[in-house]
């Protein structure tokens, strides 16, 4: 069993299906820009190109067959069925690249589980919640510093394990601005944040219980 413990709920946040429709881009090369909307293009083609992020249980990608499954996979397939559209899971993206994938017309939408943050709402829109999921605070089992006061995390001598562009990196910046962060790349698995804490490279991180239970 990993040498970790959960302190308490940090906050309850909506976990939503993220939907972004691409818009016509400005053309600086003198090429006439089409006035056709992304919605019109999807209907014309009869295909909706979906960007996705493997993030269980929303989107699950089999490491051997590469077959997709999960809650949001099922939802998108049902959307395609109801709208008589072919659903093409066109590109795997990350939390840091999902907006750019739509802006550059690589995909029409991104369907993934994501926490609502104002920093994201500046560029994207969210659907109604498909389910709810909490973030819990995890530290080493022998670290009692934060047991009765999570505000102590907001200290220059505390290190928070984060992943670039992921909700925890935003949370650390907004809620604990005085703390340090040990930032992992966008391709890192969520469990790596827990490993950073267990190995002593970081003091604390914030993870959904489903991932923590699998790790432990």
C-alpha positions as CSV (number, residue, x, y, z in Angstrom):
1,X,0.0,0.0,0.0
2,X,1.4,3.4,-0.9
3,X,2.4,5.7,1.9
4,X,-0.3,8.2,1.4
5,X,-3.3,9.5,3.2
6,X,-6.3,11.6,2.3
7,X,-6.9,14.6,4.5
8,X,-10.3,16.0,3.5
9,X,-12.3,17.3,0.6
10,X,-10.7,20.3,-0.8
11,X,-13.8,21.4,-2.8
12,X,-16.6,19.9,-4.9
13,X,-16.5,20.9,-8.5
14,X,-18.6,20.1,-11.5
15,X,-17.1,17.6,-13.9
16,X,-18.5,18.4,-17.3
17,X,-18.4,17.4,-20.9
18,X,-16.5,20.1,-22.7
19,X,-17.8,21.2,-26.1
20,X,-16.1,23.7,-28.3
21,X,-17.3,24.5,-31.8
22,X,-14.7,25.9,-34.1
23,X,-15.2,29.4,-35.6
24,X,-14.0,30.9,-38.9
25,X,-10.5,32.2,-38.5
26,X,-9.0,35.5,-39.7
27,X,-6.9,35.0,-42.8
28,X,-3.8,37.2,-43.0
29,X,-2.7,35.9,-46.4
30,X,-5.4,37.6,-48.5
31,X,-7.4,34.4,-48.9
32,X,-11.1,35.0,-48.9
33,X,-12.6,33.7,-45.6
34,X,-15.7,31.5,-45.8
35,X,-18.7,32.7,-43.9
36,X,-19.9,29.2,-43.3
37,X,-20.1,28.3,-39.6
38,X,-18.6,25.2,-38.1
39,X,-22.1,24.0,-37.4
40,X,-23.0,24.3,-41.1
41,X,-19.8,22.5,-42.1
42,X,-20.6,19.6,-39.7
43,X,-24.1,19.2,-41.2
44,X,-22.8,19.5,-44.7
45,X,-20.1,16.8,-44.2
46,X,-22.4,14.6,-42.1
47,X,-19.4,14.0,-39.8
48,X,-18.5,15.5,-36.5
49,X,-14.7,15.3,-35.7
50,X,-14.2,14.8,-32.0
51,X,-11.0,15.6,-30.0
52,X,-10.7,13.5,-26.9
53,X,-8.5,13.1,-23.8
54,X,-8.2,9.6,-22.3
55,X,-9.4,10.2,-18.8
56,X,-11.3,7.4,-17.0
57,X,-14.2,7.0,-16.7
58,X,-15.1,9.7,-19.2
59,X,-12.9,8.3,-22.1
60,X,-11.0,5.1,-21.7
61,X,-8.5,4.0,-24.3
62,X,-7.4,0.4,-24.4
63,X,-3.6,0.3,-24.5
64,X,-3.5,-2.7,-26.7
65,X,-6.3,-2.3,-29.2
66,X,-6.6,1.5,-28.9
67,X,-10.4,1.0,-28.8
68,X,-12.2,3.8,-27.0
69,X,-15.0,3.4,-24.4
70,X,-16.3,5.3,-21.4
71,X,-19.2,7.6,-20.4
72,X,-18.4,10.4,-22.9
73,X,-17.7,8.0,-25.7
74,X,-21.2,6.5,-25.2
75,X,-22.7,10.0,-25.1
76,X,-21.0,11.1,-28.3
77,X,-22.1,8.0,-30.1
78,X,-25.7,8.6,-29.0
79,X,-25.4,12.2,-30.1
80,X,-24.3,11.0,-33.6
81,X,-27.2,8.5,-33.7
82,X,-29.8,11.1,-32.7
83,X,-28.5,13.7,-35.2
84,X,-27.8,11.3,-38.0
85,X,-24.1,12.2,-38.0
86,X,-21.0,10.1,-38.2
87,X,-18.9,10.5,-35.1
88,X,-15.1,10.4,-35.8
89,X,-12.8,10.5,-32.8
90,X,-10.2,12.3,-34.9
91,X,-7.4,13.3,-32.5
92,X,-6.1,12.7,-29.0
93,X,-5.4,16.0,-27.3
94,X,-4.3,17.3,-23.9
95,X,-5.8,19.8,-21.5
96,X,-3.2,22.3,-22.7
97,X,-3.8,21.7,-26.4
98,X,-7.6,21.1,-26.7
99,X,-8.5,24.7,-27.4
100,X,-5.8,25.1,-30.1
101,X,-7.0,21.8,-31.7
102,X,-10.4,23.4,-32.4
103,X,-9.0,26.8,-33.3
104,X,-6.8,25.2,-36.0
105,X,-9.7,23.2,-37.3
106,X,-8.2,19.8,-36.4
107,X,-11.4,18.8,-34.7
108,X,-14.9,20.3,-34.5
109,X,-15.4,19.7,-30.8
110,X,-13.6,18.3,-27.8
111,X,-15.5,15.9,-25.5
112,X,-13.8,15.3,-22.2
113,X,-14.3,15.5,-18.5
114,X,-13.0,18.9,-17.3
115,X,-13.3,21.1,-14.2
116,X,-15.0,24.5,-14.7
117,X,-12.6,27.3,-14.2
118,X,-12.9,31.0,-15.3
119,X,-9.5,30.7,-17.1
120,X,-11.0,28.1,-19.3
121,X,-14.4,29.8,-19.7
122,X,-12.6,32.7,-21.4
123,X,-12.2,30.5,-24.5
124,X,-14.7,27.7,-24.2
125,X,-18.3,26.8,-23.3
126,X,-19.5,23.9,-21.1
127,X,-22.5,21.6,-21.2
128,X,-24.6,20.6,-18.3
129,X,-22.9,18.2,-15.8
130,X,-22.9,14.5,-16.7
131,X,-21.7,13.6,-13.3
132,X,-19.9,15.1,-10.2
133,X,-16.5,14.4,-8.8
134,X,-14.6,15.8,-5.9
135,X,-10.9,16.6,-5.5
136,X,-9.4,15.3,-2.3
137,X,-6.1,16.4,-0.7
138,X,-3.4,13.8,-0.5
139,X,-0.1,13.9,1.5
140,X,2.3,11.3,2.9
141,X,0.9,9.2,5.8
142,X,3.5,10.6,8.2
143,X,2.8,14.2,7.4
144,X,0.4,15.7,9.9
145,X,1.0,19.4,9.1
146,X,-2.2,20.0,7.1
147,X,-4.6,17.7,9.0
148,X,-6.6,20.4,10.7
149,X,-5.8,23.4,8.5
150,X,-5.5,23.2,4.7
151,X,-4.7,26.9,4.7
152,X,-1.1,25.9,5.8
153,X,-0.6,24.6,2.3
154,X,-0.3,28.2,1.1
155,X,3.2,28.5,2.3
156,X,6.6,29.1,0.4
157,X,8.0,25.9,2.0
158,X,5.3,23.7,0.6
159,X,5.5,21.9,-2.8
160,X,2.3,21.0,-4.7
161,X,2.5,18.3,-7.4
162,X,0.7,19.5,-10.6
163,X,0.4,18.7,-14.3
164,X,0.7,21.5,-16.8
165,X,-2.7,22.7,-18.0
166,X,-4.6,20.4,-15.7
167,X,-7.1,21.5,-13.0
168,X,-4.7,21.1,-10.2
169,X,-2.2,23.5,-11.7
170,X,-4.9,26.2,-11.9
171,X,-6.1,25.4,-8.4
172,X,-2.6,25.6,-6.9
173,X,-2.1,29.0,-8.6
174,X,-5.5,30.5,-7.5
175,X,-6.0,28.9,-4.1
176,X,-2.4,28.5,-2.9
177,X,-0.4,31.2,-4.7
178,X,2.4,31.2,-2.1
179,X,3.2,27.5,-2.4
180,X,5.7,26.1,-4.8
181,X,4.8,23.6,-7.5
182,X,6.5,20.6,-9.0
183,X,5.1,20.6,-12.5
184,X,4.8,17.5,-14.7
185,X,4.3,17.5,-18.4
186,X,0.9,17.3,-20.0
187,X,1.5,13.7,-21.1
188,X,2.0,12.6,-17.5
189,X,-0.6,10.3,-15.9
190,X,-2.5,11.6,-12.9
191,X,-1.0,8.9,-10.7
192,X,2.4,10.5,-11.2
193,X,1.3,13.4,-9.0
194,X,0.7,10.9,-6.2
195,X,4.0,9.4,-6.9
196,X,5.7,12.8,-6.5
197,X,4.1,13.0,-3.0
198,X,4.9,9.4,-2.0
199,X,8.5,9.8,-3.0
200,X,8.9,13.1,-1.1
201,X,9.4,15.3,-4.2
202,X,6.2,17.1,-3.3
203,X,4.3,17.6,0.0
204,X,0.7,17.5,-1.3
205,X,-1.5,17.1,-4.4
206,X,-5.2,17.1,-5.2
207,X,-6.7,14.1,-7.0
208,X,-10.1,12.6,-7.6
209,X,-10.6,9.6,-5.3
210,X,-11.1,7.1,-8.3
211,X,-7.5,7.7,-9.4
212,X,-6.1,7.7,-5.8
213,X,-7.8,4.4,-5.0
214,X,-6.4,2.8,-8.2
215,X,-2.9,4.1,-7.3
216,X,-3.1,2.9,-3.6
